[in-house]
Amino acid sequence: MNSVLCVILNWRTAEMTLKATEAALVAMEGIPGAITIVDNDSQDGSFEAMTEAAKDWPRVRVIQSGRNGGYGAGNNVGIRAGLPDGTSPDYVYILNSDAFPAPDAIRALVDYLDTHPEVGFAGSHIHGEDGEPHTTAFRFPSIASEFEGAAKTGPVSKLLKNAIVAPPLPTQTTRVDWLAGASVLMRQAVLDQIGLFDETFFLYFEETDLCRRAAMASWPTVYVVESRVMHLGSVSTGMKEWRRVPDYWFRSRRYYFEKNHGALYAMAATLAHVAGLGIYGARVLVQRKPKVNPPYFLRDLLKHSFGSRPAKRLVQES
């Protein structure tokens, strides 16, 4: 059977990361490989606590990234470390620290890639504690999707239905453009070919970029409904409590468009977004509905889209 390296990235959520590891250990039963927890320079005692706990788990090791370079950089540390014996695995399984795979979730992904050698990545059906599915299967962003997503208006969405980034969640296993990284199995051979996560992204758009690079190399991504994972969501990032979209989101968005489509396309995508916001704003006024966009969103979007180019590394700001 093909071997699996499970990588779990921790940042100041040691207790939850250990619970995710326990779930992963059950799901890894009968599958050759190991689990690597990467502490992303938490500096809160996480590394020491997890190292002590892992002493009771022979298949688990804890390593330190040495710096908080973001989601992609932290996962890359674990991927580059390989299996404990120094060999490379057949598959790399990325699991969020707040995600808990069902006992057969990892095997379902392994079985799928084993029987579909033309597929590069396979990801799970993600659901919340209440069983409600999370939208984690997407289309690649585009100028049209920027306009549709900002307009939030029925006729526009109907016209551009094939460009919607988050379409209705598939009810059966199917190919998608990209998957959120809460639970994704990747071929090591594909990563060797296309490279690991682009560490210029601090957070957000790195999975989109990786799946796009795989697709461009003729390695599709598949959403596997038989693999089920419970996900709390945004625990370490604090996204649910955002009062204002952080700068690194805007920087990652701009970098994604410029890297994959060029500067002119990125500008056009932003202009399309602004036009969509205009339609949405008019709708809010006419229908007297409360605004749902975060405070200062338009100002921050314009500042980061048309200001000086972002630094080579998209660091998180304090």
VENLIN-V12828 format. One line per field, one symbol per residue. ss: DSSP state (@ for helix, = for strand, . for the rest). phi: phi as a letter, one per 30 degrees, with the letter a starting at -180 (. if undefined). psi: psi as a letter, one per 20 degrees, with the letter a starting at -180 (. if undefined). A space follows every 50 residues. Layout:
# VENLIN-V12828
ss=???
phi=???
psi=???
This chain:
# VENLIN-V12828
ss=...=======...@@@@@@@@@@@@@@.....=======......@@@@@ @@@@.....=====......@@@@@@@@@@@.........=====...== =...@@@@@@@@@@@...=========.....=...==....@@@@@@@@ @..@@@@@@.@@@..........===.==...=====@@@@@@@...... .....@@@@@@@@@@@...============.......@@@.....@@@@ @@@@@@@@@@@.@@@@@@@@@@@@@@@@@@@@@@@@@.........@@@@ @@@@@@............
phi=.ddbcccbccbibeddeddddedddddceicdkaccccddhdhbjeeddd ddddedbedcbcbcdiacdjddddddeddddidedjdcddbcccbddcbb ddecddddddddddcbddccbbbcdcbdddiddcdbcbcddaeddddddd dhbedddddcedcddcdedecbeadbdabdddabcbdddddddcjdeddd ddaiiddeddddddddcicdcbccddccbdbdjidddiedcecaddeddd dddddedddcbjddddddddddddddddddddddddchcddcddeidddd dddddcdddddeccddcd
psi=qqqpopppppnklgghghghgghhggiipipqbrpppopllhkjiggggh gghihinhjpqprphiqnjagggghhghghhaqhjirqrhqpoppqikqo qqhjgghhgghghhimiipgqprrpprahjipqqojprqqqrgghggghh hlpghghghkhiiphmrppqirprqrgrqqkhnppqphhghhgirapojh pgppihhggghghgghjknrppoohioppppgpkghhjhhjpippqhhgh gggggggggiirggggghgghhggghhgggghggggilqqqiqqqjgggh gggihjaqqqrhpnqpq.
